[in-house]
Amino acid sequence: MRRTIASRLVSAKNNTAMLTTFNEVDLTEVMALRKKYQERFVEKYGIKLGFMSLFAKACAKVLMEMPDVNAQIDTETNEIIYHDFADISIAISTPTGLVVPPVKNVESLKFHEIESAIKGLAGKARNGSLTLDEMKGGTFAITNGGIFGSMMSTPILNEPQSAILGMHTIQQRPMAINGEVKIRPMMYLALSYDHRVIDGSTSVTFLVKVKNLLEDPVTLLMDL
């Protein structure tokens, strides 16, 4: 597995024009939403509402609006393939290495369905029962270095995908809000992308749109 991971990482570095753009997101509203509805969510669905489903859903919504970020280069024809669905690969750490199985059709899933899918894939990844079919595909990826305490990083592409979102640790930081200094739960976001497929302005716009959805999650829930 380490040899395979090493080969894929070197390939991504050598065969793509990879760049990374950064932003930060204020998670005040997301945390308030989880706090207010967590108990009822668990009671109804038997699973917690985590950050990953909210981030995945926000990314899926913007991917549907910005197909360039959801595209990839076909290595055989050298043509760009566009997708009308968001199969989001979730990076999962296991004792033997990192795997990135996709959650299929995130754009049409509900939050509890995303959480259940991620939990199922993570369980299989850690006990070594993931099948090859469950590892295939994916149009975009998300990795969360924040669970290990990472403040900022430049995630590497999961070929043949053209973009990957990096989540990081949440820190209480002083922020200027309407002329006043307030303490807010902030997270740095990183989007690594293949510049052959995605322009710089497109990558920045994508990240800003994701940030805006997470800072006002009601717009995400209402599909606005």
N, C-alpha and C positions, 0 to 999 in steps of 0.2 A: 504494500500500500504506500509506503514512504517513497519507493521508487516511482510509482505512478504519479503521486502528488508532485514530486520533484520535477518530473517530466512535463506535467501540465503547467506548472508555475513558470518554468523556463520558457515554454512555448508561448504562454500568454505575454511574458515580458519581451520576447524577441520578435513575435509575429504580429503584435498590435501596436498602434500608436496611442499608448495609454497615457492619459492625463487625469488629474484629480482636481475637483473643485470643492470648496468648503462653504458651509454656512452653519448657523446655530439655530436651535429651536427652543422656545419657551414652552415647557410642558405643564404649566400651571393648570390649564383647562383640561388636559388629558388626565392629569392626576386627580383633579376634582371629579371628573366623570367616573373614573374607576372607583374612587372612594364612595361616591354616592350610590352607584348601582352594583358594586361588586357582590354584595350579599345576595341581592335578588338574581343576579346573573348566575351565580354558582347554584342557587336554589333551583333555578329553572333548567340549566343546561349541564350541571354537574362538573363544570370546569371553570377556572378563573379567567377573567378578562385580562390578558397581559398586554404588554406594550407591542409585542410583535404583530398581533393581528391588526392593531390600529395602524402601525407603520406599513404593513403589507397592503392593507386596504387602501391607504392613502396613495401608495406607490401605484397600485393597480389602477386606481381612478385616473391618475395623471398619465400613466402609460397608455391608456385608451385615448387620451386627448393628444398625446405626443408620440406617434408611432415610431419615429426615428429612434427613440431611446429603447424601444422594444424590438428593434430589428437586429439582424445579424448578417454577416457575409457568408454566403455559400462558397466553401473553399473549392468546390469542383467547377462551378460555373463562374465564380468571381462576381456574382450578382448579389444585391441586397435583398434579403427576404424580410417581409413585413408580416406581423402577426396581429390578428384581431382578437387575441385573448392574452391574458397575463398569467403565465405559469411561473410562479416566483420560487426560485431555489433558496432554501434557507440553510445557511452554514451551521452545521452541528458538529461540535467537538466530541470526539470519542477517544478512548484510551489508545487507539492505534492510529489516529489521524483525523483530519477534517473531511467531512462529507457534505455534499450540497444537494440533497434530494429536493425536487420541486413539489410545491403545492399547486395542483392544477386549477385553472380557471378561477383565480382569486377574485377577479372582477365580479363574478356572479355568486360568490359565497358569502354567507353571513358570518359575523364575527365568531360565533361559537363553532361554526364549521371550520374556520381557519385555525382556531386554537386546537380543536380536536385533531385536525390533520397534522399540525406541527407536533403535537404531543405523540401521536402515533408513529410518525417518522423518526422522532428523536428516540423513542423507546426501541424501535427496531435497529436504529443506527448503533445504539450503545450495547445492544445484546448480539449484534452481528447478523441480524436476520433480514436486512434490507436486500431486496432482489435487484437484479440488473435493470428491470423495467422501472422500478421505483426510483432508480438513480438517473434515468434518461430524461432528456428534455430540459425545459426551463428556458424562459425568454429574458429573465432579469434575475438578479440575486440580491439578497440582504445578508449581511454579517453583523453580528453584535459583539464587538470587542469589549463593550462596556461591562459585560458580566464578569470579565477578568480584571476590570479596573482601568482599561485603556481610555485615556482622555482624548486622543486624536491619532488617526492612522490613515494610511493610503491603501485601501483594500485593493487586491489584485483581481483582475477580471477572471471570470469563470467561462473560458471559451466553450462554445462559439458566441456566447452572449456578449453584448456590447456595453453593458453597464452593470455596476454593482453599488449598492448603497451601504455605507458603513455607519452603524450606530455606535455610540460611545457612552461612557459613564455619565450619569446625571450628577451635576454639581450645583449646590446652592451658591449663586453668585449675585453680587450687587449689579443691578441693571437700571438704566435711566428710563423710567416710564412716565410719560407726560410731564417731564420736567422734574420728577421726583426719583430719588434713589430707593429702589425696592429690591428685596431678596427674592430671586426667582429660581426655580429648578431648570437649569439649562443643560442642553446636550449639544455637542458639536456633531455635525453631520458631514460625511464625506461621500462624494459621488465620483468614482473612477469610471472612465468611459473611453471607448475606442474612437479616437478623433477621425478615423477613416469613415466612420458611419455617423457620428454625432458631432455637430459643431459646438464650439465653446458656448455660444449664446444659448443654444438649445439645452445644454447641460445645466447651465446656471438657472435658466427659466424652470426647468424640471424641478430642481432642488428647492427653489423659492415656492413653487406651487405645493410641493409636499409639505414644506415648512408651514405655509399658510393654512393648509387643511388641518394639521396637527395643533396649531395654535388656536383654531376655532373648529373643534371637532364636530360641532352641530352641523356645519356645512357638509362634512363627510357623511354623517348619519342621514342627512336629508338629501344627499346626492346633488348638492348645489354647486 
